[in-house]
Amino acid sequence: MKRQLLTLASALVLAVLFCSAAWAGMVAQGKCIEYDQVAKTIKIEEYDTHFTPENKYGTPTGTITVFDVSEAKIGIIPEAGDILRIAYSGDTKKYMAVKVMNVSKQDLFKK
């Protein structure tokens, strides 16, 4: 009985751990090209995760992505040239931003 209970508890823990990856959202980081407050969209040039002293936020990939921010929580208002981190959901046709963080104006590296 004890063995069955231990096996069941282990299976439950593993199931929760495997499902947690599905709960994680997607994140993009890059330079703000345009923030259209009327259309409620943000266009960024995405950065990769290759950090160097010259590119402390990552290296530009050349990929331009547009996010719908109509329902997103936006911290410091982004301007062209700011580095943004955007948590989003959606398919490849339309990305819905959940949260927009202005990394360059709220620089955590300075702390």
Beta strands, then each sheet from edge to edge (+ up, - down):
strand 1: 26-36
strand 2: 41-47
strand 3: 60-68
strand 4: 73-74
strand 5: 83-90
strand 6: 95-102
sheet 1: 4+ 6+ 3+ 2- 1+ 5-
end
